[in-house]
Amino acid sequence: MREAMNNCDEELACSGDVEAFTRLIKKNERSMYRVARSILQSENECLDAAQEAILKAYHSLSTLRDPLMFKSWLMRILVNECHRLARKTSKLVLLDDWQEQVSPYRFEENVELQEAVQYLEKELRLCIVLYYFEDMAIKDMAIILSQPEGTIKSRLSRARKKLAAYYTSESTEWRKGYE
C-alpha cells in the first residue's frame, strides 16, 4: 500500500503536483544531504547544491521519462550540481568552513566510520555512501554516476579494501596520497 502511494507521488509530481513533489523531496532530504556531503566539504556548499538540484529537478520534471526512477534522477542532478559547485569553489577556502558545526545528518552515529569514509577519494567515498548508506543498487549507481557497472563494482571493492586497512592498521600508512 505504501509503495503504491509512493509511486503515486512520483506520477503526480511528474504531472505537475507541487505537493507530491514536496513530499518526494522531504522523503529524499537526508539522502540528498549524505550524497552531497560525500562530494563537498562544507555544509553550506552541501545545502546550496541540494537547493539548486531541487530547483533544477522541479523545472525539468517534464524530462523525467519514468516516474519510478525519480530518486535516481534527482540524485544524478544533485551529483552534477555538487561537481559543478566543487569546480567553482575548488580554489576558495573560507574561514567559516573551518569552524563548521556538526550536522545531525552525518553517517549515523559512528564517528570513526565517518572519519574513515571521509579519508577516501571522492569517487570511492561517493560509491560507499550511495551503496551502504543510501542502499542503492549498483545498476542505479551506474546511472547516477554515468559509469559502467564494472567501474562501480571496482570502486566499491577498492573502498572496502581501504576501509579494512583503516580498521586493521594502527598507522596512517593506508591513507598516504589520499589526503
C-alpha positions as CSV (number, residue, x, y, z in Angstrom):
1,M,0.0,0.0,0.0
2,R,2.8,2.4,1.0
3,E,4.7,1.5,-2.1
4,A,1.7,2.3,-4.3
5,M,1.3,5.6,-2.6
6,N,5.0,6.5,-3.2
7,N,4.7,5.6,-6.9
8,C,1.6,7.7,-7.0
9,D,3.5,10.7,-5.6
10,E,6.1,10.2,-8.3
11,E,3.5,10.1,-11.0
12,L,1.6,13.1,-9.5
13,A,4.8,15.1,-9.2
14,C,5.7,14.4,-12.9
15,S,2.2,15.6,-13.8
16,G,2.9,18.9,-12.0
17,D,1.5,18.3,-8.5
18,V,3.6,20.6,-6.3
19,E,2.6,18.9,-3.0
20,A,3.6,15.5,-4.4
21,F,7.0,16.9,-5.5
22,T,7.4,18.4,-2.0
23,R,6.6,15.0,-0.3
24,L,9.2,13.3,-2.5
25,I,11.9,15.9,-1.7
26,K,11.1,15.6,2.0
27,K,11.4,11.8,1.7
28,N,14.8,12.1,0.0
29,E,16.1,15.0,2.0
30,R,18.6,13.1,4.2
31,S,19.8,11.0,1.2
32,M,20.5,14.2,-0.7
33,Y,22.5,15.6,2.2
34,R,24.6,12.5,2.6
35,V,25.4,12.3,-1.1
36,A,26.3,16.0,-1.2
37,R,28.4,15.7,1.9
38,S,30.3,12.8,0.3
39,I,31.4,15.1,-2.5
40,L,31.6,18.6,-0.9
41,Q,33.4,19.6,2.3
42,S,31.3,22.5,3.5
43,E,27.9,22.1,5.0
44,N,26.9,25.4,3.3
45,E,28.0,24.1,-0.1
46,C,26.0,20.9,0.5
47,L,22.9,22.8,1.3
48,D,23.4,25.1,-1.7
49,A,23.9,22.2,-4.0
50,A,20.8,20.4,-2.7
51,Q,18.8,23.6,-3.1
52,E,20.0,24.1,-6.7
53,A,19.3,20.4,-7.5
54,I,15.8,20.7,-6.2
55,L,15.1,23.8,-8.3
56,K,16.6,22.2,-11.4
57,A,14.6,19.0,-10.8
58,Y,11.4,20.9,-10.4
59,H,11.9,22.9,-13.5
60,S,12.8,19.8,-15.6
61,L,10.2,17.4,-14.2
62,S,8.8,17.0,-17.7
63,T,12.1,15.5,-18.9
64,L,11.7,12.5,-16.5
65,R,10.6,9.6,-18.6
66,D,10.0,7.0,-15.9
67,P,8.5,8.4,-12.7
68,L,9.7,5.3,-10.8
69,M,13.3,6.5,-11.4
70,F,12.6,9.8,-9.6
71,K,15.2,9.2,-6.8
72,S,17.9,8.1,-9.2
73,W,17.2,11.1,-11.5
74,L,17.2,13.5,-8.5
75,M,20.5,12.1,-7.2
76,R,22.0,12.4,-10.7
77,I,21.0,16.1,-10.8
78,L,22.5,16.5,-7.3
79,V,25.8,14.8,-8.1
80,N,26.2,17.1,-11.2
81,E,25.4,20.1,-9.1
82,C,27.9,19.1,-6.4
83,H,30.6,18.6,-9.0
84,R,29.8,22.0,-10.6
85,L,30.0,23.7,-7.2
86,A,33.2,21.9,-6.3
87,R,34.9,23.0,-9.5
88,K,33.7,26.6,-8.9
89,T,35.0,26.7,-5.3
90,S,38.0,24.4,-5.5
91,K,40.5,27.2,-5.0
92,L,38.5,29.1,-2.5
93,V,38.7,28.2,1.2
94,L,36.6,30.2,3.7
95,L,37.4,30.6,7.4
96,D,33.8,29.7,8.2
97,D,34.3,26.2,6.7
98,W,37.0,25.5,9.3
99,Q,34.6,26.2,12.2
100,E,31.6,24.2,10.9
101,Q,29.1,22.7,13.3
102,V,28.5,19.0,13.4
103,S,25.4,18.2,11.3
104,P,22.7,15.9,12.6
105,Y,22.6,14.3,9.1
106,R,26.0,12.6,9.3
107,F,26.6,8.9,8.6
108,E,24.7,7.5,11.6
109,E,26.4,7.9,14.9
110,N,29.8,6.2,14.2
111,V,32.4,8.9,14.3
112,E,35.2,6.5,13.5
113,L,33.4,5.3,10.4
114,Q,32.7,8.9,9.3
115,E,36.4,9.7,9.6
116,A,37.4,6.6,7.6
117,V,34.9,7.3,4.9
118,Q,36.0,11.0,4.7
119,Y,39.6,9.9,4.0
120,L,38.6,8.0,0.9
121,E,39.0,9.6,-2.5
122,K,35.8,11.3,-3.8
123,E,34.9,8.6,-6.2
124,L,35.3,5.9,-3.6
125,R,33.5,7.9,-0.9
126,L,30.5,8.6,-3.1
127,C,30.2,4.9,-4.0
128,I,30.3,3.9,-0.3
129,V,27.7,6.5,0.6
130,L,25.3,5.5,-2.2
131,Y,25.7,1.8,-1.8
132,Y,25.8,1.4,2.0
133,F,24.1,4.5,3.4
134,E,21.5,5.0,0.7
135,D,21.0,1.3,-0.1
136,M,21.2,1.9,-3.8
137,A,21.7,-0.9,-6.3
138,I,24.8,-0.9,-8.4
139,K,22.7,-0.5,-11.6
140,D,21.2,2.7,-10.2
141,M,24.6,4.0,-9.1
142,A,25.9,3.4,-12.6
143,I,23.1,5.6,-14.0
144,I,23.6,8.3,-11.4
145,L,27.4,8.4,-11.8
146,S,27.4,7.8,-15.6
147,Q,29.8,5.0,-15.2
148,P,29.7,1.3,-16.2
149,E,28.6,-1.1,-13.5
150,G,32.0,-2.7,-13.6
151,T,33.6,0.6,-12.6
152,I,31.2,0.9,-9.7
153,K,32.0,-2.6,-8.5
154,S,35.7,-1.9,-8.8
155,R,35.4,1.3,-6.8
156,L,33.4,-0.4,-4.1
157,S,36.0,-3.1,-3.9
158,R,38.8,-0.6,-3.6
159,A,36.9,1.4,-1.0
160,R,36.2,-1.7,1.1
161,K,39.9,-2.7,1.0
162,K,40.9,0.8,2.1
163,L,38.4,0.8,4.9
164,A,39.5,-2.6,6.0
165,A,43.1,-1.3,6.0
166,Y,42.0,1.6,8.1
167,Y,40.4,-0.6,10.7
168,T,43.2,-3.2,10.8
169,S,46.2,-0.8,10.7
170,E,47.4,1.2,13.7
171,S,49.4,3.5,11.4
172,T,48.1,6.1,8.9
173,E,50.0,4.3,6.1
174,W,46.8,3.3,4.4
175,R,45.8,6.9,3.6
176,K,49.1,8.2,2.2
177,G,48.4,10.0,-1.0
178,Y,44.7,10.4,-0.3
179,E,44.7,13.5,1.9
